[in-house]
């Protein structure tokens, strides 16, 4: 940047053991924001496409102007711990805690590894936001732990009704009973509005039973 760079490519996402951002990387991102320098980094950073850049290989890629208010450094394990807290010492409470942690980890892993995407379309952005909004997901996991339900699938549907000048998507999580696959799935739905740079959840979580 001291030599006039306007675009910085960062290939990294190092985390500390606590789950916090690596100090050097954190400082680099903040410095770029202060100097209005574009950062090209891992998919998942919120922002807007601000043009295109030609790499030394000749390939042209989108240049993203990141939004610092939506940039966080996290990983599944620290995220689960921040939502659920520390594992209790009491033995009778550990089983329930472990079930909640497993359910939340399964939800995050399902999005990270089975449904990974570029985050370009509205539906992809809504899905990615559902992963980062783990607190809302934990409320759903809590409701399924008692009935010993497992995550079956995650669907993203365009909402038929939304606020004016908004772009809303329904996130549906379907759970099944591994001990009895003949009973219907339990479906949970919440709405995500992606019209702004940083998506937001709208309304309450709705739930009902549905034939698999």
Phi, psi and omega per residue, in radians:
X1 nan -0.593 3.129
X2 -1.133 -0.344 -3.139
X3 -1.774 0.226 3.032
X4 1.711 0.257 3.140
X5 -1.181 2.369 3.102
X6 -1.882 -0.233 -3.141
X7 -2.323 2.252 3.129
X8 -2.101 2.246 3.058
X9 -1.760 2.121 3.134
X10 -2.036 2.036 3.089
X11 -1.893 1.532 -3.114
X12 -3.124 2.793 3.107
X13 -2.816 0.774 -3.038
X14 -1.137 2.462 3.096
X15 -2.120 2.619 2.982
X16 -1.377 2.957 3.119
X17 -1.058 -0.493 3.141
X18 -1.362 -0.168 -3.096
X19 1.664 -0.077 3.129
X20 -1.371 2.959 -3.112
X21 -1.257 2.551 3.036
X22 -1.160 2.240 -2.990
X23 -0.947 -0.726 -3.104
X24 -1.138 -0.736 3.120
X25 -1.172 -0.725 3.109
X26 -1.047 -0.756 -3.140
X27 -1.148 -0.678 -3.131
X28 -1.111 -0.741 -3.141
X29 -1.135 -0.766 -3.128
X30 -1.134 -0.679 3.131
X31 -1.138 -0.712 3.106
X32 -1.084 -0.720 3.131
X33 -1.125 -0.710 -3.129
X34 -1.158 -0.539 -3.076
X35 -1.765 0.172 3.130
X36 1.011 0.693 3.099
X37 -1.730 2.291 3.137
X38 -1.267 2.470 3.130
X39 -2.065 2.214 3.013
X40 -1.812 2.042 -3.066
X41 -2.446 -2.851 -3.077
X42 -1.111 2.559 3.096
X43 -1.055 2.521 -3.128
X44 2.027 -0.245 3.084
X45 -1.354 2.246 -3.125
X46 -1.282 2.572 3.134
X47 2.882 -2.849 3.133
X48 -2.261 2.599 3.069
X49 -1.259 2.076 -3.023
X50 -1.927 0.388 -3.134
X51 2.316 -2.681 -3.132
X52 -2.483 2.714 -3.132
X53 -2.308 2.403 3.081
X54 -1.670 2.133 -3.123
X55 -1.364 2.951 3.128
X56 -1.114 -0.409 3.106
X57 -1.353 -0.157 -3.103
X58 1.689 -0.156 -3.141
X59 -1.343 2.412 3.098
X60 -1.762 2.208 -3.106
X61 -2.219 2.702 3.102
X62 -1.140 2.527 3.040
X63 -1.812 2.191 -3.061
X64 -1.853 2.265 3.004
X65 -1.613 1.813 -3.032
X66 -1.270 2.668 3.042
X67 -1.802 1.992 -3.035
X68 -1.138 -0.466 -3.104
X69 -1.252 -0.193 3.113
X70 -2.027 0.248 -3.111
X71 -1.742 2.142 -3.139
X72 -2.362 2.648 3.075
X73 -1.920 1.989 -3.085
X74 -2.682 2.903 3.091
X75 -2.452 2.858 -3.060
X76 -0.926 -0.830 -3.062
X77 -1.121 -0.875 3.088
X78 -1.090 -0.569 3.132
X79 -1.162 -0.752 3.091
X80 -1.081 -0.746 -3.128
X81 -1.155 -0.606 3.137
X82 -1.217 -0.497 3.141
X83 -1.473 -0.788 -3.045
X84 -1.611 -0.336 -3.079
X85 1.483 -2.966 -3.124
X86 -1.326 2.652 3.104
X87 -1.148 2.243 -3.085
X88 -1.147 2.701 3.125
X89 -1.428 -0.529 -3.112
X90 -1.176 2.288 -3.054
X91 -1.136 -0.646 -3.086
X92 -1.205 -0.339 3.141
X93 -1.674 -0.237 -3.079
X94 -1.223 -0.644 -3.127
X95 -1.090 -0.779 3.128
X96 -1.146 -0.700 3.110
X97 -1.087 -0.783 -3.132
X98 -1.104 -0.637 3.111
X99 -1.164 -0.721 3.108
X100 -1.142 -0.749 3.141
X101 -1.113 -0.725 3.125
X102 -1.109 -0.770 -3.130
X103 -1.096 -0.731 3.137
X104 -1.212 -0.679 3.086
X105 -1.116 -0.706 3.115
X106 -1.092 -0.716 3.131
X107 -1.089 -0.833 -3.127
X108 -1.146 -0.747 -3.133
X109 -1.133 -0.627 3.124
X110 -1.037 -0.740 -3.127
X111 -1.313 -0.776 -3.057
X112 -1.129 -0.750 -2.947
X113 -1.901 -0.483 -3.103
X114 -1.739 -0.427 -3.064
X115 -2.198 0.454 -3.123
X116 -1.095 2.570 -3.047
X117 -2.705 3.109 -3.109
X118 -1.497 -0.172 3.129
X119 1.182 0.559 -3.098
X120 -1.638 -0.862 -3.122
X121 -1.336 2.855 3.124
X122 -1.074 -0.712 3.139
X123 -1.128 -0.677 3.103
X124 -1.153 -0.692 3.131
X125 -1.164 -0.654 3.105
X126 -1.133 -0.721 3.117
X127 -1.125 -0.769 -3.139
X128 -1.135 -0.635 3.094
X129 -1.130 -0.641 3.117
X130 -1.034 -0.563 3.129
X131 -1.247 -0.696 -3.098
X132 -1.362 -0.393 3.122
X133 -1.571 1.081 -3.031
X134 -1.164 -0.405 3.136
X135 -1.101 -0.745 3.115
X136 -1.157 -0.699 3.104
X137 -1.104 -0.605 -3.126
X138 -1.136 -0.541 3.082
X139 -1.128 -0.656 3.102
X140 -1.225 -0.749 -3.141
X141 -1.053 -0.730 3.126
X142 -1.000 -0.661 -3.089
X143 -1.279 -0.330 -3.106
X144 -1.761 -0.300 -3.101
X145 -1.091 -0.763 -3.075
X146 -1.080 -0.637 -3.135
X147 -1.580 0.072 3.102
X148 0.970 0.865 3.123
X149 -1.690 2.635 3.140
X150 -2.054 2.606 3.133
X151 -1.179 2.248 -3.140
X152 -1.763 -0.954 -3.104
X153 -2.730 2.859 3.065
X154 -2.214 2.169 -3.140
X155 -2.023 2.527 3.080
X156 -2.077 2.095 -3.083
X157 -2.207 2.469 3.077
X158 -1.173 2.231 -3.114
X159 -1.220 2.292 3.123
X160 -1.248 -0.412 -3.130
X161 -2.245 2.361 -3.135
X162 -2.688 2.950 3.093
X163 -1.166 2.682 3.091
X164 -0.997 2.474 3.100
X165 1.043 0.576 3.137
X166 -2.171 2.916 3.077
X167 -2.301 1.786 -2.994
X168 -1.947 2.565 3.102
X169 -2.327 2.480 3.047
X170 -1.559 2.200 3.025
X171 -1.767 2.048 -3.126
X172 -1.964 2.195 3.074
X173 -1.924 2.117 -3.140
X174 -1.875 2.289 -3.137
X175 -2.061 2.552 3.122
X176 -2.215 2.858 3.104
X177 -1.710 1.964 -3.131
X178 -1.150 -0.346 -3.131
X179 -1.513 -0.259 3.132
X180 -2.697 1.604 -3.095
X181 -1.360 -0.007 -3.140
X182 -1.460 -0.254 3.126
X183 -1.577 2.775 -3.068
X184 -1.200 2.830 3.082
X185 -1.329 2.693 3.012
X186 -1.777 2.122 -3.058
X187 -1.899 2.362 3.052
X188 -2.109 2.373 -3.117
X189 -2.297 2.368 2.955
X190 -2.416 2.786 -3.014
X191 -1.892 2.423 3.093
X192 -2.164 2.258 3.090
X193 -1.760 2.118 -3.073
X194 -1.935 0.330 -3.089
X195 -1.211 -0.436 3.106
X196 -1.668 2.987 3.096
X197 -1.055 -0.714 3.099
X198 -1.800 1.992 -3.142
X199 -1.099 2.763 3.106
X200 -2.398 2.654 3.045
X201 -1.500 2.555 -3.125
X202 -2.201 2.309 3.033
X203 1.306 -2.936 -3.079
X204 -1.695 2.894 3.034
X205 -1.374 2.231 3.107
X206 -1.871 2.587 -3.093
X207 -2.518 2.583 3.094
X208 -2.839 2.968 3.089
X209 -1.664 2.552 -3.073
X210 -2.547 2.398 3.135
X211 -1.127 2.337 -3.083
X212 -1.205 nan nan
